[in-house]
């Protein structure tokens, strides 16, 4: 089992709460941050530009991804160009398609060649990986976010697509793969073992990483047994056992 210091995969925090982002930014092993419209909604963000510029001022030295939210491709491109002005550390997130299923490959190809850093997101299929990497190849520094966790939630083996994505990106110098929708600490170990460039995860998952490699299975077992015993005592659990009272007499 590797320790945190052994990991080569870059660790990003997935979330939009500013206080949480600033707290995670105190950790030197956090290399960046990813947000999306769902996370912005959860964080109660209303003024997107004000929020984005404020966050870049607060964390100017690490990757931050901000996503467009229009469903019209020309307007998505226009939004992306605005977002890109918020800071040099900003990557513009664009989904692989809009809600009509219209692909954005040509849009991101053009934007990438304008010098805009792209994070192409909501990738679930091998053909999407191939087309995304091809569209971004030769442009500005870019990322392709593959949603391994959501595939796993549906019982789909995510390992083949992740391995394929990493292999394609390793042949494309300006493109990195982000392991997205992380569900558990072991996903970080998996991503590192596959040679994935980046994994983005909720803060509650990342906060567990300093414990990597600090306990053996036997030690974990004993700790679990002690926790169960302590909780039973604290709860005041009782159970009558036939014959026990007579034996005590």
C-alpha positions as CSV (number, residue, x, y, z in Angstrom):
1,X,0.0,0.0,0.0
2,X,1.5,3.3,-1.0
3,X,1.7,6.3,1.3
4,X,0.6,9.8,0.3
5,X,4.1,10.8,-0.4
6,X,4.5,7.9,-2.9
7,X,1.7,9.0,-5.1
8,X,2.6,10.4,-8.6
9,X,-1.0,11.1,-9.6
10,X,-1.9,14.8,-9.2
11,X,-4.7,15.4,-6.6
12,X,-7.5,17.8,-7.3
13,X,-10.3,18.7,-5.0
14,X,-13.8,18.5,-6.6
15,X,-16.2,21.1,-5.0
16,X,-17.3,24.7,-5.2
17,X,-17.6,25.9,-1.6
18,X,-15.0,28.7,-1.3
19,X,-14.3,28.0,2.4
20,X,-13.6,24.4,1.7
21,X,-11.4,25.2,-1.3
22,X,-9.3,27.6,0.8
23,X,-9.0,25.0,3.5
24,X,-7.8,22.4,1.0
25,X,-5.5,24.9,-0.7
26,X,-3.5,24.9,2.6
27,X,-2.3,21.4,1.7
28,X,0.7,21.4,-0.6
29,X,-0.3,18.1,-2.0
30,X,-3.5,19.4,-3.5
31,X,-2.6,20.4,-7.1
32,X,-5.8,21.9,-8.3
33,X,-9.6,22.3,-8.1
34,X,-12.5,21.3,-10.3
35,X,-16.1,22.8,-10.2
36,X,-19.2,22.2,-12.2
37,X,-22.7,23.8,-12.4
38,X,-24.2,21.2,-10.0
39,X,-21.5,22.0,-7.4
40,X,-22.0,25.7,-7.9
41,X,-25.7,25.2,-7.2
42,X,-24.9,23.3,-4.0
43,X,-22.6,26.2,-3.0
44,X,-25.3,28.8,-3.6
45,X,-23.3,30.6,-6.3
46,X,-25.3,33.3,-8.1
47,X,-22.9,35.7,-9.7
48,X,-20.6,33.4,-11.6
49,X,-18.0,35.9,-12.8
50,X,-17.7,37.5,-9.3
51,X,-17.3,34.0,-7.8
52,X,-14.8,32.9,-10.4
53,X,-12.6,35.9,-10.3
54,X,-12.6,35.9,-6.5
55,X,-11.6,32.3,-6.3
56,X,-8.7,32.8,-8.8
57,X,-7.5,35.7,-6.7
58,X,-7.6,33.5,-3.6
59,X,-5.9,30.5,-5.3
60,X,-3.8,32.0,-8.1
61,X,-1.1,29.3,-8.3
62,X,-3.1,26.1,-9.0
63,X,-5.4,24.7,-11.7
64,X,-9.0,25.6,-11.4
65,X,-11.7,24.3,-13.8
66,X,-14.9,26.3,-14.4
67,X,-17.6,25.0,-16.6
68,X,-19.8,26.7,-19.2
69,X,-23.6,26.3,-18.7
70,X,-25.3,27.3,-22.0
71,X,-26.8,24.6,-24.2
72,X,-26.2,26.5,-27.4
73,X,-22.7,25.6,-28.8
74,X,-21.8,29.1,-30.1
75,X,-22.8,30.6,-26.8
76,X,-20.9,27.9,-24.9
77,X,-17.8,28.9,-26.9
78,X,-18.5,32.6,-26.0
79,X,-18.9,31.7,-22.3
80,X,-15.7,29.7,-22.4
81,X,-13.8,32.7,-23.8
82,X,-15.1,34.9,-21.0
83,X,-14.2,32.3,-18.3
84,X,-10.7,31.9,-19.8
85,X,-10.0,35.6,-18.9
86,X,-10.4,35.0,-15.2
87,X,-6.9,33.8,-14.8
88,X,-3.9,32.0,-16.3
89,X,-4.5,29.0,-14.0
90,X,-8.1,28.6,-15.4
91,X,-9.2,25.6,-17.5
92,X,-12.6,26.0,-19.2
93,X,-14.8,22.9,-18.9
94,X,-16.9,22.1,-21.9
95,X,-19.1,18.9,-22.0
96,X,-18.5,16.4,-24.8
97,X,-22.0,17.3,-26.1
98,X,-24.9,19.6,-25.4
99,X,-28.3,18.2,-24.2
100,X,-29.3,17.6,-27.8
101,X,-26.4,15.2,-28.2
102,X,-24.5,17.6,-30.5
103,X,-20.8,17.1,-30.1
104,X,-18.4,19.9,-29.2
105,X,-15.2,18.4,-30.6
106,X,-14.8,21.0,-33.3
107,X,-15.6,23.8,-30.9
108,X,-12.9,22.7,-28.4
109,X,-10.4,22.1,-31.3
110,X,-10.8,25.8,-32.3
111,X,-10.7,27.1,-28.7
112,X,-7.6,25.0,-27.8
113,X,-5.8,26.4,-30.8
114,X,-6.7,29.9,-29.7
115,X,-4.6,29.1,-26.6
116,X,-7.6,28.5,-24.2
117,X,-6.9,25.7,-21.7
118,X,-9.7,23.1,-22.0
119,X,-11.1,20.5,-19.7
120,X,-13.4,18.4,-21.8
121,X,-15.8,16.7,-19.4
122,X,-18.7,14.2,-19.1
123,X,-16.7,11.5,-21.0
124,X,-18.1,8.0,-20.6
125,X,-17.3,6.1,-23.8
126,X,-14.0,5.0,-25.5
127,X,-15.0,6.8,-28.8
128,X,-15.5,10.0,-26.8
129,X,-12.0,9.7,-25.4
130,X,-10.5,9.1,-28.8
131,X,-12.3,12.1,-30.4
132,X,-11.6,14.4,-27.4
133,X,-7.9,13.6,-27.3
134,X,-7.7,14.1,-31.1
135,X,-9.5,17.4,-30.9
136,X,-7.2,18.8,-28.2
137,X,-3.9,17.4,-29.6
138,X,-1.5,20.1,-30.6
139,X,-3.4,22.9,-28.8
140,X,-3.1,24.5,-25.4
141,X,-2.6,22.4,-22.3
142,X,-5.8,20.4,-21.8
143,X,-7.5,17.7,-19.8
144,X,-10.1,15.0,-20.6
145,X,-12.3,14.1,-17.6
146,X,-13.5,10.4,-17.7
147,X,-16.3,9.7,-15.2
148,X,-15.0,6.4,-13.8
149,X,-17.1,6.6,-10.7
150,X,-20.4,6.9,-12.4
151,X,-19.6,4.0,-14.7
152,X,-18.9,1.9,-11.6
153,X,-22.2,3.0,-10.1
154,X,-23.9,1.3,-13.0
155,X,-21.9,-1.9,-12.7
156,X,-19.7,-1.0,-15.7
157,X,-16.0,-1.9,-15.5
158,X,-14.3,1.5,-15.9
159,X,-10.7,0.0,-16.0
160,X,-10.6,-0.6,-19.8
161,X,-11.7,3.0,-20.7
162,X,-9.3,4.5,-18.1
163,X,-6.4,2.5,-19.4
164,X,-7.2,3.4,-23.0
165,X,-7.6,7.1,-22.1
166,X,-4.2,7.2,-20.3
167,X,-2.5,5.4,-23.1
168,X,-3.9,7.9,-25.7
169,X,-3.0,10.9,-23.6
170,X,0.5,9.6,-22.9
171,X,1.1,9.9,-26.7
172,X,-0.3,13.4,-26.7
173,X,2.0,15.8,-24.8
174,X,-0.5,18.6,-24.1
175,X,-3.3,16.3,-22.9
176,X,-3.8,14.9,-19.4
177,X,-6.5,12.5,-18.2
178,X,-8.6,13.4,-15.1
179,X,-10.1,10.4,-13.2
180,X,-13.5,12.0,-12.3
181,X,-16.5,11.1,-10.1
182,X,-14.2,9.5,-7.5
183,X,-16.0,7.4,-4.9
184,X,-13.4,6.1,-2.5
185,X,-9.8,6.3,-1.5
186,X,-8.8,3.2,-3.3
187,X,-9.8,4.9,-6.6
188,X,-6.7,7.2,-5.9
189,X,-4.5,4.1,-5.6
190,X,-6.0,2.7,-8.8
191,X,-5.5,5.9,-10.7
192,X,-1.9,6.2,-9.5
193,X,-1.2,2.5,-10.5
194,X,-2.6,3.1,-14.0
195,X,-0.4,6.1,-14.6
196,X,-3.4,8.5,-14.7
197,X,-2.2,12.1,-14.7
198,X,-4.9,13.6,-12.3
199,X,-7.7,12.4,-10.0
200,X,-10.3,14.8,-8.7
201,X,-12.2,13.9,-5.6
202,X,-14.4,15.4,-2.9
203,X,-12.6,16.8,0.1
204,X,-13.9,14.1,2.4
205,X,-12.2,11.5,0.3
206,X,-8.9,13.4,0.0
207,X,-8.7,14.1,3.7
208,X,-8.4,10.3,4.2
209,X,-5.2,10.1,2.1
210,X,-2.7,11.0,4.9
211,X,-3.7,7.7,6.5
212,X,-2.6,5.6,3.4
213,X,-0.1,2.9,4.4
214,X,-0.2,3.7,8.1
215,X,-1.9,0.6,9.3
216,X,-1.7,-3.1,8.6
217,X,-4.9,-5.1,8.0
218,X,-4.4,-6.7,11.4
219,X,-4.2,-3.3,13.1
220,X,-7.3,-2.1,11.2
221,X,-9.2,-5.2,12.4
222,X,-8.3,-4.7,16.0
223,X,-9.3,-1.0,15.8
224,X,-12.7,-2.0,14.4
225,X,-13.2,-4.5,17.2
226,X,-12.3,-1.9,19.8
227,X,-14.7,0.6,18.2
228,X,-17.5,-1.9,18.3
229,X,-16.8,-2.7,21.9
230,X,-16.5,1.0,22.9
231,X,-19.8,1.8,21.2
232,X,-21.6,-1.1,22.8
233,X,-20.5,0.1,26.3
234,X,-21.3,3.7,25.5
235,X,-24.8,2.7,24.3
236,X,-25.4,0.8,27.5
237,X,-26.4,-2.4,25.7
238,X,-27.6,-5.2,27.9
239,X,-28.5,-8.8,27.1
240,X,-29.9,-11.4,29.5
241,X,-28.0,-14.7,29.2
242,X,-29.8,-17.8,30.7
243,X,-27.8,-19.3,33.5
244,X,-25.4,-16.5,33.9
245,X,-26.8,-15.2,37.2
246,X,-26.8,-18.7,38.7
247,X,-23.2,-19.2,37.7
248,X,-22.3,-15.9,39.3
249,X,-23.9,-17.1,42.6
